[in-house]
Amino acid sequence: MYYKSESYLIDKNLIKRIKMHDEDAINELFEKYRPLVNKLWATYYLHGFDVDDWYQEAIIVMLNSVKRYDVEKMVNFGVFFKMSLKNKCFDLIRRSNAQKRIPVTMQTSFNSNEKFLSDTMSDALAVCPESQIILQEKILKLLKVCSDFEQKTLVALFSKKDFSEIALENNCKESKVSNAFERCRVKFNKLTL
């Protein structure tokens, strides 16, 4: 038989009050789960979000969770809310990492402004072949003195992945990826001196 804990009963009461549009109940439920919201905020990096934006998203997720939550199933609301909030986190991370498409109306032909573009834009891909070979040699030397994790981090960064993506792929904190990158940077600077 399922034991109805005090937390379950409190949640059940607050959810019923929220469904009756009680704003105080919304605040009470959010305050109860604020530590969970803060923990997820600290765990995942959300590009372009500050903590107030995160709280706003968390409240919206909480309200949606309340709507979908079935009190009679006797599932802990905290677990249900945590999964919903984690899914929202992953959604936001995927959305921020997605490539944005440029609308057709914003695109312009190089031929239409050829003189202006040739005078103002540099060709980022035009690299002196000698410099490119020297850089490749330095990177190969760097990879030889790096740990396995540092090598993975560098390869991922060269593949244009950001720290949060690399952390997710390696099931670690973003700070570990950042520290690995910093160690690589220091090693690279020592090699180039």
N, C-alpha and C positions, 0 to 999 in steps of 0.2 A: 504494500500500500504506500502511496506517495505521501510523504510528510510535507505539510504546507508550512514552510518557514515563515518567520516574521517578515523577512524581506519580500517574499512572494506576496504575502497579504498586503503589505504596504504598496507594492507595485500595482496590485490588482485594484486597490482603492484609488490610487492616483490615476490609473488608466481610465477607470469609470468616470472620475471627475473631469478628466481631459475630454473625454467623449461628450461630456455635457458642457463643453466650452468654458471650463474653469481655468483662467490664466494663471492663478496661483499654483494650481496643480502642475501646470507645464513647468513653471520655475522650480518647484520642489523636485519633480522627477529629473529635470536637467541637473540640478545641484547634486542630487544623489549620484548621478553617473558622470559628473564633471571629471573625477579622477581618471575614468576610462577614456573620456574624450581627450584629456591632457596627455595620457600615455600614448594614444595613437598619434597625436600631434607631434610628440617627441620622437616617435618611432619612424614615421614616414615623412619624407620631404615633399612638400607640395609647392611647386614653383609658382610664384606670384600670389601666394596666400599669406596673409598675416593671421595672427591668432583670432582676431575678431571675425574674419571671414570664415575661419575654421569653425568657430562656435556657431555661427549662423548656419553653416552647412549641417553641423551636428544636430541643431534644433530641428531643422527640416527633416533630417533622417529620423530623428526621434519621433516626430509627429507622424511621419509615414509608417514607422514601425508600430506606433500605437494603433493606427487605423487597421493594419494587417494582423496585429497580434490577437490571438484567440485565447482568452483567459481560461476557457474551459479545458484546454489541452494541458494545462498545468506545466507548461514549459517556462523556465526562468526567463523573464523579460530581459534581464541583463545580458544573457547569452545571445538572445535574439537581436537585441539592439547592437551588441558588439559586432556580430556578423554583418548586419546591415551597414554599420558605420565603416567597417573594414572594406566592404565591397564598394562603398562610395569613395573611399580613399583610393582604391585601385582604379576606379573609374576616372577620378580627377587626375591621377598620375598618367594614365593612358591618354587622356584628352590633352594634357599639357605636352606630352611627347609626340603627339601626332603631327605629321607634316601638314602645314596649312597650305591650302591651294590659293593661288593668286587668281582673282576673278579676271575674266577675259577683258573686261573694260579697263583694268589696271595695266594690262600688258601693252608693251610698245615695241615696235620693230626697231632693231638697231639701225636699219637703213634709213629710217625716217629722221633720226637725229645723229647721223654718222659723225659729223664734224664735232658736235658738242660732246658726244660720248667718247670719241677718241682723245679729246683734249682733257677730259675730266676723270675718266675711269682708267685704272691701271689693271693690267691682266694679272690676276692673282696666281694663275697657273703658269705664267711665264717665269720659270726659275732657271738660273744659270746652271747648265748641266754639271759643271765642276762643283758648284755649291751643293747640288742635289746628291752627288756621289759622296761628298764629304759628310753630309748630314746622315746619309744611309749608313755609312761606316760607323759614325758615332752612335747611332741608334742600335746597331748590331752589338757594339761593345757594351752599351748600356744594358741590353737584354741579357748579356752574359753575366753581369754582376747583380742582377735583380733576382729576388726570390720568385717562386712560382706565382704567388698572388700578385706581386708587383708586375710581373710579365702579363698576367691576365688583365690587370687593370690598364696597363699601357695599350695592349692590343685592342681592348674595348674602347678606350678613349680615341685611339686612331680610327676606330670604326664609327666615330661620332656619337657614341653613347654618353649619356651624362651620369653623374655619380649615383643618382637614385636608381637608374636602370641597372647599373653594374651591381649595386648593393642587392637589388632584388634577385638578380640572376645568381649571385653567389651566397644568397641567404645570410647576409651580414648587415651590419649597420653602415650607414653612409659615411660615418666618421672613419671607419676602417678603410674605406676606399679612398677617402680624402688623405688620410695619413700615408697610405701606400703611394699615392700620386706625389705627395710632398717628398717622400724618401727618394722616389725616382728623379724628381727635379733636382734634389741636392746631389745625387749621384751623377746626373748628367752634367751639372755645373762643374763638378770635380773632374770629369773626363775632358771637358772642353778647356780647362785651364792649362 
